[in-house]
């Protein structure tokens, strides 16, 4: 196996000629100014790609809606975590008492009312 990697005793690294600049630098078909566009894909000239990207922009939510959805998810997580702890609920009661006065002018007893007899 070591014989495969053995190089002769007189081995010298060959020089590789490398250009100091891009070889296409002098090509007149290449633009000299950098391409700056928010819609860089339109430079490709593909109508199907343009249509797909337009459709994606129209069907995606805005950044503000995405932020609100993140806050909503965090609130739901807080509720879900809160449900795993013991819950305490305060119960309140109410009591009402009503009686019919013996001095009342009505002689007919009212259902649900006690008559006070002194």
Buried (B, 14 or more C-beta within 10 A) or exposed (E): EEEEEEEEEEEEEEEEEEEEEEEEEEEEEEEEEEEEEEEEEEEEEEEEEBEEBEEEEEEEEEEEEEEEEEEEEEEEEEEEEEEEEEEEEEEEEEEEEEEBEEEEEEEEEEEEEEEEEE
